[in-house]
Structures are given as C-alpha cells and as structure tokens.
Amino acid sequence: MEHTIIVAEIGINHNGDINIAKQLIDIAKDAGCDAVKFQKRTVDEVYTKDYLDGPRESPWGSTQREQKEGLEFGKKEYDEIDRYCKDKGIEWYASAWDVGSQEFLGQYDLKYNKVASAMIVRDDLLEAIAFERKYTFIATGMSSMDEIEHAVDVFREAGCPFELMHCNSTYPMPIEDANLRMIYTLRDLFNCKVGYSGHETGNLVSECAVAMGASSIERHITLDRNMYGSDQKASLEPDELKDLVKNIRDIEQMLGSGEKILSDAELAVKKKLRG
C-alpha cells in the first residue's frame, strides 16, 4: 500500500500565539505526521463589514473583527513558522480563504496547497490555486456533486495535480454521519486519489478511512480540547495523535499487497500440518 499522507491541522488552534503554534508543530513532528496545516484569511475580503462589526466575546475583544483578527498570523509569524518547520524537518502549508491570502502564501516554498470545503465554490480562488500547479488537497464538505465536479474540471484544465478529500463539515461530526463509502464514490467517479478530512472525536473513523483506501488523513490537533476556539472540540490531543499515526502505519502493513504469499512462518506450519 502507498504511504498515507498524515496532516496535522493546526488551523487557528494556535489562538494567535506563535509559541502555541510551535508546540503544535513539535507535537505533529514527534507523532510522525508528514505535514502541518494552517489557515490564512484576509479578514476584510472574507467577511462583510456588517458581520465584522457584529458582537462576539473573545479574548481579543467584543466584536467579530477583533476575534477574527486575533486569530490571524501575519508575515512575521509565517516567516517564523517557515523557519521552524524547516529546522524540524516537517512540511507546512495553509488553506487560503481568498486570493490575496493565496498570493501571500506564494512567497514560501510550499509543497502542497489546500482548498477548504467552504472555498470550493470560489472560482477566483480555485483558479489561483490551480495556476500554481502544486499538489492540492480539495476538501468536499458541504458540497454537491456538481460543485465537486466543477472544481475537478478547473484543476484538470489547469494541469494541476490534486486529490479530493471526503469531508463532513460539522464540528464535531457524529460518527453515523461519516459516510465513508463516499471515498469509493469519489474515487470511482473522478478517477483520482481520495483522502479523508475528519472532524469527529476519537480515531476510529480516520483509521477506517485508511483501511478503505484513503490516500491522506487530515485531523485538527490541539494542546487541550478545553482551550478557547471553535475547532478545539473536534481536535486530537497529543496522545491521541500519536495513537492515530501508529495505527495508520500498522493498518498500511496489515493491508499488504493483495497477492497470495506464503511467509516463511506459514510454510513452517504447512510442513508441520500437511507433511
């Protein structure tokens, strides 16, 4: 079986603190993840003024704007993330929520791009990402099959390599809503690799997705699920992440090649029992 790409989604769980971000990078690296992922927004491009002026209590103030801006990293922080990940030997990338943010990320030598589920309907962003022709993970939460097909067409027309990610965009997701057979549906319909981006609690759904052929797994991570933040409750704590990575690597070995092979140990038993 091919190596499953395991991505630790830091997202906005750093709560605007570069030191928390570094701790989460350390946790992902120690667990054996292949990459960490962040989110990048230009707040005034993504949200309306009326929305940003609305009330929201947070550690940064009492408006939506203060909360959103409090969670955003700028160039200083991303320069440090880039340096730190290089020192640690782990890939990083981010899902951009607007074209300006995608252009911002372009200053870094990133291996991957990501289309967030919420952004799969934004043609300007899809085209900007596909234009870069970097391997791109396209999340499909909240999306109709027509919307997914349109995104696939954009990437294929641009000659940009991609894989789809089956996803249910509830936080946390009840396991009965996982619908993992969509991995087969998407793979067969679009003739591409299909990963899984999960927002459930625990590891079972993600591990089952690997057993069903998911080419990548993305899970949110946190220092502590009780921290402030809308994504924290659907995130894995450090020990859970370690268990997930170990179990995925074990599953890869369990699945084998699909060829009938008699191991030396089985040949010894054969000789004993069959003579």
N, C-alpha and C positions, 0 to 999 in steps of 0.2 A: 504493500500500500504506500501511496505517496505521503510525504511528510505533511501533516496537518498544520497550517499556519495558526498559531495561537496569539491572539492580540488582546492585551490588557487595556481596556478603555478607561483612561483616566478622565477624559472628558472635562467636566467642570468640577469634579470631586476634589480638586486641589483648593477650592474655595478662595481663589485669588492669591494663594500663598505659595511662592516658589519653593520653599522648604518642604511643604507637604507634597508638592509635585515631585521633588527629588526622592522623598521617601517612597512614594508610589512607584517611581521608576526602579528604585532598588528592589522593591518587593517583586515587581514583574520580572526583573532580571534574575533574582535569586530563585524564583519559581520555575524558570526555564522558558518564559514566554519569548516569542520571536520579535515582538514589537509592542510599543505602547502608542496609544492614540489620544489626541486631544481634540477640542472643538474650537473653531475660530469664527467670530462674528464681528461685523461692523454694525454696532447696535442700531445706529440710525438708519441703516439700509434694511435691516431685517424686520424692525418693528416700527409701527406708526407712532407719531408724536402723542396721539391720544392715549395709546397703550402705555407708552413710556412715562407719561405724566400720571398714570393711574396709581392707586395706593398698593404698596406691598411692603410689609415689615420684613427687614433683613438685618444682618449685622452691619450693613453699609448705609442704612437709612430707611425711609418710609415710602419710597416710590419704586416703580418697576425699573426706571432708568438707573437708579442707584444700585439696585440688586444686579441688574444685567452688567453694568459697567464694573461692579465689584468682582465679578467672576471672570472678566476678560484679561488675558495676558497681552502685553504689547511686545515690541521688538526686543527690549532689554531682557524680558523673561524668556522669550523664544530663543534668543541667542544663547542664553544660559542652558536651556533645555537641549539645544542642538549640541553644545559643547559637552554637556554632562552625559548625554546618550552615547556620543562618540567615545568618551572615556570609558563608559560602562560596556560598550560593545553590543548595544541593542538598537534596533531601528525605531524611529519615531515618525509619525505623520499626523495629520489632522483632517477632520471633515470641515470644509469651509461652508458657511451658510450664505455667502454672497460672493460675487465676482471679485470685489476688492480684496476680500479675505483670501481667496484662491491666489490672486496675484501676490499678496503678501507672502504666502507660503512658498511661492516660486523662488524666493531668494535662497532657500535652503535646498540642499541636495538630498531630497527625499526619495525613497524607493517606491512608495505607494501613494495613491490618492484614495479618497473615500467620498461617496455620495451618500449623505444621510437620508434616511427614509423621508423626512419632511421636505427634502430638497429635490426629490426625483422628478418633480413636475416643473422645475425651473429650467427652461430650455437654455437661457443665457449661461447659467452655471454649468449645466451638463456639457455644453459646447466648449466652455473654457477649460473644464477638466479634461475632456476627451482630446482637446487640441494638444495637451502636454504629452499624450501617449505614454503615460506611466501606468503600470498595472493598477487597476482601480477596483475597489470593493463597492458594489452598488447594493445598498440595503433596500428591501422591498416592503417594509412595514407600512401600513395604511394605504397601500397601492392596489389599484385594479390591475388586471392582466394587461389591459390596453396601455396603461401608464408604464408598466414594466417593459412591454414590447417597444414602446416609443423610445425609452431610454436605451435599450439594447440597440435599436436602429441607429441612434446618434453615435454610440461608441463604435459600432461596426463600420459606419460610413467614414468615421474619422481614423479608422485603423488602430484604435486604442485597445490594448488588451484589458480584459475585465473578468470579474466573476460576480454573479449575483449572490446576495446573502438573504436567505429566508429569515423573516423577522416579524414579530408581533410587537407593536409599539405601545404596550401597556406596561406600567411600572408599579409594582412587579406584576409579571404575567402569571395568571393561573395556569398550572401545567396542562389542564384539559384544553387550553387554547393553543397549545404548541403546534399542532397540525404538522408534524414533521414529515409527513408524506409529501408535503409541498417541495421538499428537496428533490424528490424524484420528478415531480411535475415540472418544476422549473428547469431541471437538467435535461429532461427529455424534450420539452417544448422549445427551448432556446439553444440546445446543444452546446452547453457551456458548463464550467465548474460552478458549483453552488456551495456556499458556506452557510453558517448559521450565526446570527447576531442575537444573543439572548438577553432577556430582562427578567427572567424568573429568579426565584430564590433557590439555592442549592445547585448541585452539579448534574443531577441525573439527566435532565433534558439535553444539556450540551453533550454529555457523554453518549447518549443515544443517537444524537445527530451525527457524531463521528462514526458510530457503528453503521449508520445508514449512508455513509459516504460523503459527509460534509467535508469540503476541502479546506475550510478555515472555521475557526471559532473566535468570536469576539464577545468578551464579557466585561462589564463595568467592574472596577475594583475600588476599594476604599480602605482607609485605615480603620474605620469603625462605622458601622451602619447607623449609629446614633448621631453622627455628625450632621450639621446643617446641610441641606441640599435635597433637591427633588429626585436625584438619581441614587442617593445613598442606599435606600431600602432595597433596591434591585441590584445591589453590588455585592461582590465577593470580598470577604475579609482575607487577610494574608494566608492563613492556614487552609482556607477553602480553595484559594487559587493554587496553592502547592498541590493539593489533592487532585484538583481538576487536571493540571498539566501531567502529573504522574499517571493518572488513569487514562488520559488520552493516549499517552505514549504506550501504555500497556495494551490498550484496545488496538492500536496500529499493529502491534506484534500478534495479537490474537487473530486478527482478520486474515493474516497470511496472504498467500499468492493465489489461492483458489485452485492450485494444481495438487493432484494426489501425490503426496510424497511420504514415503515410509522413513521415519527417522531411525537413527542407529538404535535408540532405546526401544522403538516399536519393533524393529527387526529382531532384537534380542527376545522380546516377548513372543513374537511369531515363531521363532525357532523353538522356544520352550513349549508353546501350546500346540503347535502343529507338527512339531518334529521335523 
